[in-house]
Amino acid sequence: MNEYKQVMDGYLGRDTVGVEPIRALHRLGYLPLHIKALDEGTKVPMKVPVLTITNTQSEFFWLVNYLETVLSAELWKASTNATIAHHYRLICERWAEKTCSDLTHLDFQCHDFSFRGMSGLHDTAQSGCGHLASFKGTDSLPSLLYARDYYTRGEDELIGASIPATEHSVMCMGEREREIETFRRLITEVHPQGFVSIVSDTWDYWQVLTEYTRELQAIIMQRQGRVVFRPDSGDPVAILCGTAADDDTRSERSAEEKGSVEVLWEIFGGTINEKGYKVLDPHVGLIYGDSITLARADEILRRLEAKGFASANVVFGVGSFTYQYNTRDTFGFAMKATWGEVNGEGRALFKEPKTDNGLKRSARGLLRVERDALGGTAAVRWANAGTGAAGRVKNALSGWQAVRLCLAVADPRSAGGAALSHGAEDEKRRVSPPSRMAYCR
């Protein structure tokens, strides 16, 4: 209490903030809140709450608003990135269904490369869980530990995985004049079997893809596993699919005109799947992890289809350009007080600024979430104090005895999100105090 008073006196002025409310909360021993949340994986459009918070003891009406900032900060980014990852998954699924006979690659077609560009370890852990909601490929190791702690009961299960991979410093240490020997050592001595990803544009990417591959072809084809070449500069679409038109079949085209996938096909061959599309030999592969966006991923897979190649021939590294360049406004995450009770009288709380275009108009009253007529996206219904507890927003946490978070994944049909509510068991503690606040997200 002394530390709290010292901090607040210096922050807002001496005795501006009293310590009695905090002291009373400390004596109580838990946060007297009732939190409800939608089921894990529920898809909801924007402007539909994925959770609601009310206080369970009138003395602590202030606690609902008090936690707005910290809860918003903890929740919005993982939800936003889960939404974006979901749309990457939809793109990959769409092209896989058209061009692939085997869809087992989908869980690893987008790989989380964002760690080094995020805002610290905790941010990486939470944000990476959003990616893991749609994919299993990740280089953000903290997110695996975070997901294990919050999503599993300690059982042995595959949450996410990666493969051995080099970065440019490894290739540079081998020196330019002996780069091919670095490749040779990596695939015969360091990683003689299994998957290994080798960054290939340290000096001359097209030399690697057209000369080194031919010299090392026998070793690669006899090796058990896959050598994955990783370009890391230039235009991702052009590097993978070529600079020439997709229907250009001139034999004298350069490697740059053909693109990486076609070059590897000419050297290593592959198979034609049941849908008539070319699949590279399983000993080689490609991953591109620089400047990948939703639009570029879609364009790359579109062009591969036009060239007769299956979408499974490439993997995308999705980095901080995707997962860090967002705010809570990207998908409209906000927490607002919507209802209060004073002396037994309920009041709908809302704001509706005249200087706004309607975007900042907030929800009002006790809120209820239901399925729409199609059974898909959720819809908001107004509720009175007697019915506000019903609907699809279920008891997730009461008394703050266990803590998890809420994610949201966008529903492409309604420009919104899928709420992944990490629910805690309902402890059935429900008090009806004379003064309450309702807070909806």
DOZA-676652 format. One record per residue (C-alpha): residue in one letter; x, y, z. Coordinates in Angstrom, 3 decimals, decimal comma. Example, Ala and Ser with C-alpha at 12.3 -4.5 7.8 and 13.67 -1.06 7.14 Angstrom:
BEGIN
r:px:py:pz
A:12,300:-4,500:7,800
S:13,670:-1,060:7,140
# end
This chain:
BEGIN
r:px:py:pz
M:0,000:0,000:0,000
N:2,860:2,354:0,772
E:4,376:1,810:-2,661
Y:1,002:2,315:-4,345
K:0,418:5,578:-2,481
Q:3,931:6,800:-3,233
V:3,538:6,123:-6,946
M:0,058:7,667:-7,208
D:0,998:10,744:-5,157
G:3,856:11,418:-7,557
Y:1,754:10,585:-10,592
L:-1,491:12,498:-9,989
G:-0,738:14,650:-6,953
R:-0,685:14,049:-3,223
D:-3,818:12,326:-1,870
T:-5,607:12,637:-5,229
V:-6,073:8,868:-5,292
G:-6,993:7,103:-2,079
V:-5,651:3,702:-1,086
E:-8,797:2,381:0,596
P:-10,339:0,804:-2,549
I:-7,108:-1,077:-3,248
R:-6,765:-2,067:0,407
A:-10,322:-3,422:0,401
L:-9,608:-5,387:-2,767
H:-6,478:-6,821:-1,184
R:-8,464:-7,928:1,851
L:-11,032:-9,587:-0,404
G:-8,278:-11,653:-2,004
Y:-9,600:-11,942:-5,545
L:-11,000:-9,770:-8,326
P:-14,810:-9,686:-7,920
L:-15,556:-9,866:-11,623
H:-17,783:-12,062:-13,750
I:-16,352:-12,506:-17,236
K:-18,218:-14,208:-20,062
A:-16,719:-15,107:-23,410
L:-17,657:-16,813:-26,644
D:-16,524:-20,379:-27,193
E:-13,075:-21,052:-28,588
G:-13,032:-20,682:-32,365
T:-16,310:-18,792:-32,673
K:-16,388:-16,596:-35,780
V:-17,907:-13,179:-35,217
P:-18,105:-9,988:-37,274
M:-16,738:-6,740:-35,959
K:-18,909:-4,819:-33,467
V:-20,008:-8,043:-31,793
P:-18,564:-8,510:-28,296
V:-16,448:-11,597:-27,709
L:-16,489:-11,057:-23,963
T:-18,337:-9,090:-21,286
I:-17,241:-8,097:-17,785
T:-19,386:-7,154:-14,782
N:-18,501:-6,632:-11,147
T:-20,035:-9,038:-8,636
Q:-19,821:-6,798:-5,570
S:-21,164:-3,266:-5,582
E:-18,227:-1,910:-3,596
F:-15,950:-2,666:-6,516
F:-17,949:-1,107:-9,356
W:-14,824:0,864:-10,279
L:-12,820:-2,276:-11,041
V:-14,532:-2,938:-14,376
N:-13,294:0,267:-15,995
Y:-10,051:0,158:-14,038
L:-8,898:-2,883:-16,019
E:-9,784:-1,540:-19,470
T:-6,302:-0,524:-20,553
V:-4,444:-3,599:-19,357
L:-7,014:-6,026:-20,769
S:-7,110:-4,233:-24,103
A:-3,319:-4,278:-24,308
E:-3,193:-7,983:-23,495
L:-5,912:-9,043:-25,906
W:-5,964:-7,066:-29,134
K:-2,742:-8,102:-30,877
A:-3,023:-11,876:-30,591
S:-6,614:-11,599:-31,785
T:-5,645:-9,367:-34,688
N:-2,815:-11,639:-35,785
A:-5,000:-14,713:-35,426
T:-7,365:-12,982:-37,841
I:-4,590:-12,288:-40,338
A:-3,196:-15,821:-40,054
H:-6,700:-17,143:-40,670
H:-6,842:-15,246:-43,962
Y:-3,435:-16,636:-44,968
R:-4,861:-20,075:-44,270
L:-7,911:-19,364:-46,425
I:-5,680:-18,317:-49,334
C:-3,527:-21,428:-49,019
E:-6,563:-23,694:-48,733
R:-8,249:-22,180:-51,777
W:-5,283:-22,803:-54,066
A:-4,494:-26,178:-52,519
E:-8,015:-27,411:-53,160
K:-7,622:-26,389:-56,793
T:-4,093:-27,635:-57,482
C:-3,157:-30,271:-54,885
S:-4,192:-33,886:-54,379
D:-2,590:-34,030:-50,924
L:-3,394:-31,233:-48,450
T:-1,069:-32,293:-45,626
H:1,319:-29,433:-46,380
L:-1,191:-26,774:-45,317
D:-0,340:-26,765:-41,604
F:3,206:-25,725:-42,497
Q:2,687:-23,602:-45,609
C:2,934:-20,363:-43,630
H:5,776:-20,158:-41,135
D:6,001:-17,514:-38,398
F:9,167:-15,468:-39,061
S:8,145:-12,468:-36,937
F:10,066:-12,994:-33,662
R:12,949:-10,588:-34,241
G:10,606:-7,810:-35,327
M:8,159:-8,005:-32,427
S:8,065:-5,900:-29,253
G:9,798:-8,289:-26,884
L:9,429:-11,853:-25,648
H:5,936:-11,526:-24,163
D:4,633:-9,833:-27,291
T:6,146:-12,583:-29,426
A:4,619:-15,306:-27,267
Q:1,097:-13,897:-27,411
S:1,188:-12,810:-31,042
G:2,644:-16,132:-32,114
C:-0,323:-17,952:-30,598
G:-2,480:-16,120:-33,104
H:-0,398:-17,616:-35,911
L:-0,580:-21,062:-34,307
A:-4,356:-20,930:-34,419
S:-4,063:-21,553:-38,186
F:-0,596:-23,052:-38,752
K:1,981:-25,239:-37,027
G:5,104:-23,811:-38,655
T:6,899:-21,255:-36,483
D:10,300:-19,852:-35,578
S:8,757:-17,942:-32,650
L:9,710:-20,427:-29,949
P:8,192:-18,418:-27,039
S:4,737:-18,870:-28,556
L:5,091:-22,653:-28,272
L:5,771:-22,399:-24,548
Y:2,950:-19,903:-24,097
A:0,486:-22,085:-26,000
R:1,583:-25,157:-24,066
D:0,954:-23,421:-20,740
Y:-2,411:-21,907:-21,644
Y:-3,886:-24,373:-24,129
T:-2,769:-27,812:-22,995
R:-2,750:-29,859:-19,815
G:0,885:-30,781:-20,287
E:0,201:-33,667:-22,626
D:2,623:-34,411:-25,423
E:1,147:-32,911:-28,565
L:2,430:-31,101:-31,620
I:1,734:-27,396:-31,162
G:4,264:-26,113:-33,662
A:7,585:-27,041:-35,237
S:10,434:-25,862:-37,441
I:13,465:-27,254:-39,260
P:17,227:-26,541:-39,103
A:17,992:-23,413:-41,121
T:20,878:-21,085:-41,881
E:21,037:-17,320:-41,874
H:23,314:-15,063:-43,883
S:26,066:-14,960:-41,251
V:26,579:-18,708:-41,669
M:27,002:-18,362:-45,410
C:29,251:-15,313:-45,032
M:31,572:-17,174:-42,655
G:32,047:-19,773:-45,372
E:33,194:-16,980:-47,725
R:31,904:-16,219:-51,186
E:34,601:-18,104:-53,096
R:33,734:-21,314:-51,231
E:29,967:-20,896:-50,978
I:29,244:-24,131:-52,790
E:31,424:-25,957:-50,280
T:29,328:-24,425:-47,506
F:26,251:-25,888:-49,173
R:28,009:-29,242:-49,549
R:29,102:-29,331:-45,899
L:25,628:-28,370:-44,675
I:23,860:-31,177:-46,517
T:26,479:-33,912:-46,039
E:28,097:-33,242:-42,644
V:26,004:-30,845:-40,552
H:22,590:-32,114:-41,652
P:23,162:-35,327:-43,637
Q:19,476:-36,206:-43,472
G:16,127:-34,590:-42,793
F:14,840:-31,178:-43,779
V:17,269:-28,254:-43,884
S:16,653:-24,711:-45,127
I:19,572:-22,793:-46,624
V:19,453:-19,071:-47,317
S:20,584:-18,750:-50,922
D:20,796:-15,079:-51,902
T:23,847:-14,020:-49,878
W:25,672:-13,227:-53,107
D:24,191:-14,641:-56,329
Y:20,900:-16,448:-55,893
W:20,535:-17,471:-59,508
Q:24,032:-18,967:-59,517
V:23,001:-21,085:-56,539
L:19,807:-22,214:-58,229
T:21,258:-22,941:-61,678
E:24,892:-23,987:-61,015
Y:25,249:-25,217:-57,429
T:22,102:-27,311:-57,684
R:23,401:-29,140:-60,747
E:26,777:-29,814:-59,142
L:25,139:-31,046:-55,935
Q:22,211:-32,778:-57,629
A:23,403:-36,337:-57,044
I:24,046:-35,667:-53,350
I:20,666:-34,001:-52,900
M:18,788:-36,793:-54,662
Q:20,532:-39,527:-52,633
R:20,014:-37,704:-49,362
Q:17,093:-38,705:-47,123
G:15,184:-35,487:-46,565
R:14,647:-32,178:-48,284
V:16,963:-29,285:-49,101
V:14,911:-26,100:-48,986
F:16,320:-23,097:-50,847
R:15,481:-19,720:-49,347
P:15,598:-16,572:-51,509
D:15,439:-13,495:-49,309
S:15,515:-10,408:-51,527
G:13,892:-8,943:-54,596
D:10,268:-9,196:-55,661
P:8,858:-12,410:-54,130
V:6,399:-12,907:-56,979
A:9,054:-12,514:-59,669
I:11,668:-14,568:-57,818
L:9,353:-17,540:-57,374
C:7,242:-17,318:-60,531
G:9,522:-15,526:-62,990
T:9,557:-12,211:-64,787
A:8,207:-13,605:-68,056
A:4,530:-14,017:-68,799
D:3,046:-17,203:-67,387
D:2,244:-18,531:-70,863
D:5,736:-17,784:-72,205
T:7,297:-21,160:-73,044
R:10,326:-19,987:-75,028
S:13,202:-22,429:-74,480
E:15,778:-19,635:-74,374
R:14,267:-17,935:-71,343
S:16,672:-17,011:-68,528
A:16,386:-18,370:-65,002
E:15,013:-15,022:-63,861
E:12,327:-15,218:-66,530
K:11,376:-18,766:-65,549
G:11,356:-18,270:-61,784
S:12,619:-20,512:-58,989
V:9,911:-23,167:-59,100
E:10,309:-23,806:-62,817
V:14,113:-23,825:-62,556
L:14,046:-26,487:-59,837
W:11,530:-28,495:-61,865
E:13,858:-28,523:-64,890
I:16,786:-29,730:-62,759
F:15,159:-32,120:-60,274
G:11,879:-32,966:-61,941
G:8,902:-34,212:-59,975
T:5,464:-35,683:-60,499
I:2,118:-34,701:-61,950
N:-0,595:-35,010:-59,317
E:-4,138:-36,300:-59,799
K:-5,363:-32,799:-60,613
G:-2,799:-32,359:-63,367
Y:-0,388:-29,989:-61,613
K:3,380:-30,348:-61,262
V:4,821:-31,172:-57,837
L:8,574:-30,772:-57,269
D:10,635:-33,807:-56,328
P:10,412:-34,155:-52,507
H:14,192:-33,773:-52,152
V:13,960:-30,032:-52,884
G:11,743:-27,158:-51,855
L:11,423:-23,393:-51,564
I:10,575:-20,984:-48,758
Y:10,293:-17,225:-49,189
G:10,184:-15,140:-46,020
D:10,857:-11,550:-47,078
S:8,082:-9,003:-47,737
I:5,316:-11,598:-47,899
T:1,812:-10,151:-47,619
L:-1,665:-11,575:-48,113
A:-1,821:-10,052:-51,584
R:1,616:-11,356:-52,596
A:0,929:-14,832:-51,258
D:-2,277:-14,978:-53,264
E:-0,572:-13,670:-56,411
I:2,274:-16,178:-56,115
L:-0,118:-19,105:-55,815
R:-2,274:-17,737:-58,636
R:0,719:-17,517:-60,945
L:1,961:-20,976:-60,005
E:-1,437:-22,366:-60,948
A:-1,297:-20,520:-64,269
K:2,127:-22,069:-64,927
G:0,825:-25,539:-64,124
F:2,392:-25,946:-60,684
A:0,706:-27,059:-57,466
S:0,565:-24,533:-54,634
A:2,397:-26,984:-52,333
N:5,685:-26,165:-54,084
V:6,301:-23,078:-51,935
V:6,231:-22,163:-48,256
F:5,836:-18,601:-46,999
G:7,703:-17,062:-44,096
V:5,270:-14,566:-42,548
G:7,190:-11,920:-40,640
S:6,789:-8,812:-38,540
F:5,751:-6,795:-41,602
T:2,521:-8,764:-41,329
Y:2,261:-9,305:-37,581
Q:3,671:-6,026:-36,219
Y:2,298:-3,368:-38,592
N:-1,109:-3,365:-36,921
T:-2,982:-1,541:-34,181
R:-6,085:-2,292:-32,143
D:-7,972:-0,274:-34,749
T:-7,011:-2,681:-37,545
F:-10,080:-4,763:-36,721
G:-11,804:-2,327:-34,388
F:-10,886:-3,745:-30,988
A:-12,300:-1,592:-28,182
M:-13,578:-1,970:-24,631
K:-16,457:0,284:-23,568
A:-18,769:0,579:-20,564
T:-22,284:-0,187:-21,840
W:-24,465:-0,426:-18,719
G:-24,511:0,624:-15,078
E:-26,852:0,438:-12,120
V:-27,329:3,239:-9,575
N:-29,710:2,861:-6,626
G:-31,380:-0,041:-8,369
E:-31,863:1,866:-11,611
G:-30,195:0,490:-14,732
R:-28,639:2,921:-17,201
A:-27,550:2,223:-20,757
L:-24,138:3,806:-21,296
F:-22,942:4,869:-24,726
K:-21,228:7,636:-26,617
E:-22,352:9,155:-29,906
P:-20,148:12,161:-30,784
K:-21,674:14,674:-33,191
T:-18,217:15,408:-34,538
D:-17,817:11,784:-35,621
N:-19,088:10,002:-38,723
G:-20,694:7,244:-36,679
L:-17,606:5,076:-36,394
K:-17,147:5,918:-32,720
R:-20,744:5,255:-31,720
S:-20,488:2,664:-28,962
A:-22,684:-0,277:-28,032
R:-25,200:0,329:-25,286
G:-26,935:-1,626:-22,564
L:-26,559:-5,228:-21,491
L:-25,565:-7,209:-24,557
R:-26,577:-10,631:-25,758
V:-24,908:-12,585:-28,572
E:-26,857:-15,102:-30,646
R:-26,475:-17,102:-33,822
D:-27,981:-15,528:-36,898
A:-30,561:-17,281:-39,064
L:-27,838:-19,080:-41,034
G:-26,143:-20,378:-37,915
G:-22,904:-18,720:-38,923
T:-21,810:-15,299:-37,791
A:-23,010:-13,863:-34,505
A:-25,497:-11,056:-33,974
V:-26,019:-8,597:-31,124
R:-29,340:-8,372:-29,341
W:-30,215:-5,835:-26,672
A:-31,089:-7,377:-23,330
N:-32,466:-6,213:-20,021
A:-30,931:-7,029:-16,671
G:-32,918:-10,237:-16,441
T:-31,848:-11,688:-19,795
G:-28,385:-10,261:-20,255
A:-26,762:-13,424:-18,947
A:-28,250:-15,569:-21,708
G:-27,149:-16,025:-25,291
R:-23,893:-17,487:-26,624
V:-21,545:-15,456:-24,421
K:-20,885:-18,117:-21,803
N:-19,406:-18,020:-18,325
A:-15,662:-17,979:-18,769
L:-14,270:-16,711:-15,517
S:-15,684:-15,733:-12,142
G:-13,687:-14,387:-9,261
W:-10,498:-14,320:-11,356
Q:-9,426:-17,691:-9,999
A:-7,888:-18,702:-13,313
V:-6,672:-16,477:-16,095
R:-6,623:-16,972:-19,833
L:-7,050:-14,588:-22,711
C:-9,260:-14,016:-25,715
L:-8,260:-14,241:-29,373
A:-10,296:-13,249:-32,387
V:-10,049:-14,632:-35,904
A:-11,674:-12,818:-38,769
D:-14,744:-14,180:-40,465
P:-14,148:-13,379:-44,161
R:-17,882:-13,490:-44,824
S:-18,593:-10,580:-42,516
A:-15,398:-8,523:-42,274
G:-14,978:-9,565:-38,702
G:-13,259:-12,088:-36,551
A:-13,366:-15,466:-34,920
A:-13,251:-15,217:-31,215
L:-11,005:-17,751:-29,642
S:-11,946:-17,423:-26,004
H:-9,593:-19,292:-23,790
G:-12,188:-20,048:-21,206
A:-11,630:-20,936:-17,571
E:-14,092:-23,118:-15,727
D:-17,147:-21,290:-14,467
E:-17,125:-21,295:-10,710
K:-20,813:-20,391:-10,588
R:-20,143:-17,437:-8,339
R:-22,867:-14,964:-9,288
V:-23,830:-12,041:-7,024
S:-26,545:-9,513:-7,813
P:-25,309:-6,313:-6,161
P:-27,249:-3,068:-6,053
S:-24,576:-1,280:-8,116
R:-22,987:-2,848:-11,200
M:-21,061:-1,935:-14,297
A:-21,111:-3,898:-17,538
Y:-18,146:-3,696:-19,855
C:-18,167:-5,168:-23,323
R:-15,404:-5,788:-25,802
# end
